[in-house]
Amino acid sequence: MKSKIFILLFILVEFLFSCKEPPCEQKTDSFLQIGFYTLNKKTVVLTSDTVSNIYGIGEVGKSLYGGDTIVSTILIPLSQNQNTCSFVIKSRNGVVDVWDTLSVFYTHKPQLISKECGFATIFNINSVKVSKNEFDSIKVVNSAINTANEENIRIFLY
Amino acid sequence: MFFLYSTVGLSQTDRTVGLRLGFDVSRLSLYYFQPERKALEVSSDMEVIKNLYPTIELGWNNIKLKQDSLFNCYSNGYYVRLGVDHNFLKPENKNGREMFIGGIRYGYSFFSDYAQNIIIKDSYWGDFNGGIPKSSLSAQWLELVVGFRTELFKNLFLGWTLRGRLLLAKSKDDETGPYWIPGFGKGNTKTGIGFNYSIFYSIPLYKAKFK
């Protein structure tokens, strides 16, 4: 009988000490991820773009990327207080700067990750629009924008 | 483990059949380790066919998560689990007071949750400041149960169960899932594990002969 009680109590103690939530080790930022691609004989190829500047319309002085950065993918934040965000993307094509505007239409809601991590915003893309100076076309490949930060949009260059 | 299944060939056995009432004492420990969470669970079972115990479990769960200046989050709800346990142990005495059980449960939970004063930091566009309105939600799941139960004193039992859970359905109007489903666990996963550590009292009802 004593051994049984011991087993029962041992399991209880094990259980009690496993109840504590670990500290926050999860990402809590949700970014829109954009990949730059080209079409090569109907094959989609990840490519790069030379970005001189990216900023959100209404946030002119706050550059997200700059300095002729060569990028294949970019992560940009969406506003949690609106359902539309537009960005100016300034690309360097040789010695010429080319300006394009990207608009993203979406819904969003806060989601509790855990007590330690708090809330994160989860976005869902409804549609996207891009001007066609440096860019040929745009495609949504994953409408859910969450803390996993997976690729959401593909922009195809000429 | 297979010897435990070997109940075939037992001779006819007289046993006192009782209505067993249980109280999950592990829920009380939550007050210490997770002060933001309060929960209660009671259960009842009875041997109606040899080694088979239809079981009902009822519970309540309440969560108040607060992080100063970041969010207040509330969840409150109830659940019921219906199922059956099978005792794989040969009875040591005529009352069969030792149990190694395996069982299955169907769980249903109805609950509500909401949040206030949520602040999500954003240094680029500006912080989000808002809340989530109260919504009524429900969920269903299946559980597989294994556990051990022993009689400490006459008619007084102590036992634990370990549970594996599979979410069958939850309210569709909640795309990202509730934070917590009472009786199931975290709402953002389809599987979960659970643990109960209960004390039971068996009310003797009648003598039965189980073949």
Interface residues (C-beta under 8 A of the other chain):
Chain A: M1 K4 I5 I7 L8 I11 L12 F15 L16 C19 K20 E21 G56 E59 K62 L64 P77 L78 S79 Q80 N81 Q82 C85 K109 P110 Q111 L112 K115 G118 F119 A120 T121 I122 N124
Chain B: S26 S29 L30 F33 Q34 E36 L65 Q67 L70 F71 C73 A115 I118 I120 D122 Y124 W125 G126 D127 F128 G130 I132 F148 T150 L152 L158 G159 W160 E175 T176 G177 Y179 F195 Y197
